[in-house]
Amino acid sequence: MATVEIEYCVPCGMLDRALTVEEAILQQFADDLDRVSLVMGDHGIFVVRVDDEVVFDKEEDGFDVDEIVRRVRSQLSA
């Protein structure tokens, strides 16, 4: 079983994005996960990790929920 962590920028108002990603991940992988955690951050951060491995970082990638779900799937099957 895996752990997913979604770290998002509170001052930037990214909670809605974090919740959208969390919901999509839970809908797809709830039976394969131990935990999905929302982690409050700042300085514009929005990073998704699977077992401490970064699968999405908004600094490097455009925000796309479907792509984030695909990356989580890839990491879970690795």
FIKOLZA-1660 file (N, C-alpha, C; in steps of 0.1 Angstrom, whole numbers, plus 5000, padded with zeros to 4 digits):
% residues 78
   i   px   py   pz ch aa at
   1 5008 4988 5000  A  M  N
   1 5000 5000 5000  A  M CA
   1 5009 5012 5000  A  M  C
   2 5004 5023 4994  A  A  N
   2 5012 5035 4992  A  A CA
   2 5005 5047 5000  A  A  C
   3 5013 5057 5001  A  T  N
   3 5009 5070 5007  A  T CA
   3 5011 5081 4997  A  T  C
   4 5000 5089 4995  A  V  N
   4 5001 5101 4986  A  V CA
   4 5000 5113 4995  A  V  C
   5 5009 5123 4992  A  E  N
   5 5009 5136 4999  A  E CA
   5 5008 5147 4989  A  E  C
   6 4998 5156 4991  A  I  N
   6 4996 5167 4983  A  I CA
   6 4999 5180 4991  A  I  C
   7 5011 5186 4987  A  E  N
   7 5015 5198 4995  A  E CA
   7 5011 5210 4986  A  E  C
   8 5003 5219 4992  A  Y  N
   8 4998 5231 4985  A  Y CA
   8 5000 5244 4992  A  Y  C
   9 5000 5255 4985  A  C  N
   9 5003 5268 4991  A  C CA
   9 4990 5274 4996  A  C  C
  10 4989 5276 5009  A  V  N
  10 4978 5281 5016  A  V CA
  10 4976 5296 5012  A  V  C
  11 4986 5305 5013  A  P  N
  11 4984 5319 5010  A  P CA
  11 4979 5321 4995  A  P  C
  12 4983 5312 4987  A  C  N
  12 4980 5313 4972  A  C CA
  12 4965 5309 4969  A  C  C
  13 4959 5303 4979  A  G  N
  13 4945 5298 4977  A  G CA
  13 4944 5285 4969  A  G  C
  14 4953 5276 4971  A  M  N
  14 4954 5264 4963  A  M CA
  14 4946 5252 4969  A  M  C
  15 4939 5255 4980  A  L  N
  15 4932 5244 4987  A  L CA
  15 4922 5237 4977  A  L  C
  16 4915 5245 4969  A  D  N
  16 4905 5239 4960  A  D CA
  16 4912 5229 4950  A  D  C
  17 4923 5233 4945  A  R  N
  17 4931 5224 4936  A  R CA
  17 4935 5212 4943  A  R  C
  18 4940 5213 4955  A  A  N
  18 4944 5202 4963  A  A CA
  18 4933 5192 4966  A  A  C
  19 4921 5198 4969  A  L  N
  19 4909 5189 4971  A  L CA
  19 4905 5182 4959  A  L  C
  20 4906 5189 4947  A  T  N
  20 4902 5183 4935  A  T CA
  20 4911 5171 4931  A  T  C
  21 4924 5173 4933  A  V  N
  21 4934 5162 4931  A  V CA
  21 4932 5151 4941  A  V  C
  22 4930 5154 4954  A  E  N
  22 4927 5144 4964  A  E CA
  22 4915 5135 4960  A  E  C
  23 4904 5142 4956  A  E  N
  23 4892 5134 4952  A  E CA
  23 4894 5125 4940  A  E  C
  24 4901 5130 4930  A  A  N
  24 4904 5122 4918  A  A CA
  24 4913 5110 4922  A  A  C
  25 4923 5112 4930  A  I  N
  25 4931 5101 4934  A  I CA
  25 4924 5091 4942  A  I  C
  26 4915 5095 4951  A  L  N
  26 4908 5086 4960  A  L CA
  26 4898 5078 4951  A  L  C
  27 4891 5085 4941  A  Q  N
  27 4882 5078 4933  A  Q CA
  27 4889 5066 4925  A  Q  C
  28 4901 5069 4921  A  Q  N
  28 4908 5059 4913  A  Q CA
  28 4915 5048 4921  A  Q  C
  29 4921 5052 4932  A  F  N
  29 4930 5043 4939  A  F CA
  29 4927 5040 4954  A  F  C
  30 4916 5043 4958  A  A  N
  30 4913 5042 4973  A  A CA
  30 4917 5028 4978  A  A  C
  31 4915 5017 4971  A  D  N
  31 4918 5004 4976  A  D CA
  31 4933 5001 4976  A  D  C
  32 4941 5010 4969  A  D  N
  32 4956 5007 4968  A  D CA
  32 4964 5017 4977  A  D  C
  33 4957 5025 4985  A  L  N
  33 4964 5035 4993  A  L CA
  33 4962 5033 5008  A  L  C
  34 4972 5036 5015  A  D  N
  34 4971 5037 5030  A  D CA
  34 4966 5050 5034  A  D  C
  35 4970 5061 5027  A  R  N
  35 4967 5074 5031  A  R CA
  35 4969 5084 5020  A  R  C
  36 4960 5094 5019  A  V  N
  36 4962 5106 5011  A  V CA
  36 4962 5118 5021  A  V  C
  37 4973 5125 5021  A  S  N
  37 4974 5136 5030  A  S CA
  37 4975 5150 5023  A  S  C
  38 4968 5160 5029  A  L  N
  38 4970 5173 5024  A  L CA
  38 4980 5180 5034  A  L  C
  39 4990 5186 5028  A  V  N
  39 5000 5193 5036  A  V CA
  39 5001 5207 5033  A  V  C
  40 4999 5216 5043  A  M  N
  40 4998 5230 5041  A  M CA
  40 5013 5235 5039  A  M  C
  41 5014 5244 5029  A  G  N
  41 5027 5250 5026  A  G CA
  41 5025 5264 5022  A  G  C
  42 5036 5270 5016  A  D  N
  42 5036 5284 5012  A  D CA
  42 5046 5286 5001  A  D  C
  43 5048 5298 4997  A  H  N
  43 5057 5302 4986  A  H CA
  43 5053 5295 4973  A  H  C
  44 5040 5294 4970  A  G  N
  44 5036 5289 4957  A  G CA
  44 5037 5274 4955  A  G  C
  45 5040 5266 4965  A  I  N
  45 5042 5252 4963  A  I CA
  45 5029 5245 4959  A  I  C
  46 5030 5235 4950  A  F  N
  46 5020 5226 4947  A  F CA
  46 5027 5213 4942  A  F  C
  47 5029 5203 4951  A  V  N
  47 5037 5191 4948  A  V CA
  47 5029 5179 4952  A  V  C
  48 5029 5169 4944  A  V  N
  48 5022 5156 4947  A  V CA
  48 5033 5146 4948  A  V  C
  49 5033 5138 4959  A  R  N
  49 5043 5128 4961  A  R CA
  49 5036 5115 4964  A  R  C
  50 5042 5104 4959  A  V  N
  50 5038 5090 4962  A  V CA
  50 5049 5084 4969  A  V  C
  51 5047 5080 4981  A  D  N
  51 5058 5074 4989  A  D CA
  51 5071 5082 4988  A  D  C
  52 5069 5095 4990  A  D  N
  52 5080 5105 4991  A  D CA
  52 5087 5107 4977  A  D  C
  53 5082 5102 4967  A  E  N
  53 5087 5104 4953  A  E CA
  53 5078 5114 4946  A  E  C
  54 5084 5125 4942  A  V  N
  54 5076 5136 4935  A  V CA
  54 5071 5131 4922  A  V  C
  55 5058 5132 4920  A  V  N
  55 5052 5128 4907  A  V CA
  55 5047 5140 4900  A  V  C
  56 5045 5151 4907  A  F  N
  56 5040 5164 4901  A  F CA
  56 5046 5175 4909  A  F  C
  57 5051 5185 4902  A  D  N
  57 5055 5198 4908  A  D CA
  57 5051 5209 4899  A  D  C
  58 5043 5218 4903  A  K  N
  58 5038 5229 4895  A  K CA
  58 5049 5238 4889  A  K  C
  59 5060 5238 4895  A  E  N
  59 5071 5246 4890  A  E CA
  59 5076 5240 4877  A  E  C
  60 5074 5227 4875  A  E  N
  60 5079 5221 4863  A  E CA
  60 5068 5216 4853  A  E  C
  61 5056 5215 4858  A  D  N
  61 5045 5209 4850  A  D CA
  61 5033 5218 4850  A  D  C
  62 5025 5218 4840  A  G  N
  62 5012 5225 4840  A  G CA
  62 5002 5217 4848  A  G  C
  63 4992 5224 4855  A  F  N
  63 4983 5217 4863  A  F CA
  63 4972 5210 4854  A  F  C
  64 4972 5197 4856  A  D  N
  64 4962 5189 4848  A  D CA
  64 4959 5177 4857  A  D  C
  65 4947 5176 4862  A  V  N
  65 4943 5166 4872  A  V CA
  65 4945 5152 4866  A  V  C
  66 4940 5150 4853  A  D  N
  66 4941 5137 4846  A  D CA
  66 4956 5133 4845  A  D  C
  67 4965 5142 4842  A  E  N
  67 4979 5139 4841  A  E CA
  67 4985 5135 4855  A  E  C
  68 4981 5142 4865  A  I  N
  68 4985 5138 4879  A  I CA
  68 4981 5124 4883  A  I  C
  69 4968 5121 4879  A  V  N
  69 4963 5108 4882  A  V CA
  69 4971 5097 4874  A  V  C
  70 4974 5100 4862  A  R  N
  70 4982 5091 4854  A  R CA
  70 4996 5089 4860  A  R  C
  71 5002 5099 4865  A  R  N
  71 5015 5098 4871  A  R CA
  71 5015 5090 4884  A  R  C
  72 5004 5092 4892  A  V  N
  72 5002 5084 4904  A  V CA
  72 5001 5070 4901  A  V  C
  73 4993 5067 4890  A  R  N
  73 4991 5053 4886  A  R CA
  73 5004 5047 4882  A  R  C
  74 5012 5054 4874  A  S  N
  74 5025 5049 4870  A  S CA
  74 5034 5046 4882  A  S  C
  75 5034 5055 4892  A  Q  N
  75 5042 5053 4904  A  Q CA
  75 5037 5041 4912  A  Q  C
  76 5024 5039 4913  A  L  N
  76 5018 5028 4920  A  L CA
  76 5021 5014 4914  A  L  C
  77 5023 5014 4901  A  S  N
  77 5025 5002 4894  A  S CA
  77 5040 4999 4892  A  S  C
  78 5048 5009 4896  A  A  N
  78 5063 5007 4895  A  A CA
  78 5068 4997 4905  A  A  C
% end
